[in-house]
Amino acid sequence: MAVIRQDDVIRSVADALQFISYYHPVDFIRAMREAWEKEESPAAKAALTQVLVNSRMCALGKRPICQDTGIVIAFVEVGMDVQWQADMSLDDMINEGVRQGYQQPDNVLRASVLDDPDGSRANTKDNTPAVIHYKVVPGDGVSIEIAAKGGGSEAKAKFAMLNPSDSIVDWVLSVVPTMGAGWCPPGILGVGIGGTPEKAMLLAKESMMEPINIHELQARGAGNHLEELRLELFDKVNALGIGAQGLGGLTTVMDVKVKEYPTHAANKPVAVIPNCSATRHVHFTLDGSGPAEFRAPDLSEWPDIEFELGDDVRRVNLDTLTPEEIATWNAGDTLLLSGKLLTGRDAAHKQLVDLIDRGEELPVDFRNRVIYYVGPVDPVRDEVVGPAGPTTATRMDKFTRTMLEKTGLIGMVGKAERGPAAIEAIRDNKAVYMIAVGGAAYLVAKAITRSTLLAFPELGMEAIYEFEVKDMPVTLAVDTRGESVHREGPKIWSAKIAERISAVNV
């Protein structure tokens, strides 16, 4: 009979969270590498290159793959014969592991969890509490799957209560395009079918913890209905041409996972949840012999590549930027930004717009400036700033027209597409929107040479800073005429893929 010690649980959870913050799962590295090797879209290939280079840098530097180090999810199976040597509840042990894991001095992780979500939204400062799911099973061990799920991909979760005769494939194909690129494709789609609404969502989340094996399934062929569904969804979702970062390309998903559960005769609950290019999870078992140990992936798993820009890159001096200069840029241009770049995201934008509505003076001069939607990880050692990848720009859409018309702001940097209202505001004000690659946070941070706090220090990682950057790579996603790469790229590549399918079927 195993005796599980409290300290072993705490240490194992903390070590697991550190481990997954800088190591992708090996199956994910291999799948991303395969997607990179076969990608034909130049924009998507460049984005995949940045993700893979960033992943290897994080493995070497032991720093987070993404600045959004996630909300912690734990799937726990407790053996019925387990004995405990503990004075804390298992919830408290896991949360203490989260606390220690996120506050590890050599690799501080960003605390993103907020208490009172519909009220004060106060940061808990240590990323607790985790979301924990339990099963009691036969045996005398404890099995734990730890995941850190980014907010961008969680925000794209979809659920529907279909009629029993409705097609799951048709529904998934209708909702995936509405997810946009905020979940940082390519990734994994988890699909949960059956049970009740909450059970379907849990099944979708659980399914994403399974190894990537779609190509093995393709090779041997489907053996049951769920495997047939996986293969059909994999092909048809990729045929949408959404591609890496939503720029258009061959790979939107690297696998589709499906789990089901019996349901009521009148119902067909279905949930879809995506996992992003910063997929982070690891499994371990405690048997009473001590804390879990984690083995680092072999560096040979990553392709030996470097992020290099083509000859047509535009170099931009942010300190002398003018409306006349940005009017010469075209959607799809690759830009290298140097100079002073402001930062700010949801909470800062809310406070700025409130000040504008009250007719009060702003703490920062935005005239002819560019703002970066980012909430970086705290720096360690000699870092200027920790990993600092972009956050989803659509959350700032509601503030965009006011910011452009009332502050003199002329440019924004974030990730993923902008909505119709934001694009109209950008076009009307002759501004621009640029994207940095989600899932390349450590690589982006290397371009930041200085960071100065300017306003709203109480907002922590959401405060307004001024970064000095050198050769920060971005893509112009919306130009002054309102042309959007996120509209045109997938349209072009879905048509190309359809042509290939038609040619094969002739």
Summary of the structure (lengths in Angstrom):
residues: 506
radius of gyration: 23.0
end to end distance: 63.4
largest distance: 74.4
contacts: 1818
relative contact order: 0.16
helix: 39%
strand: 24%
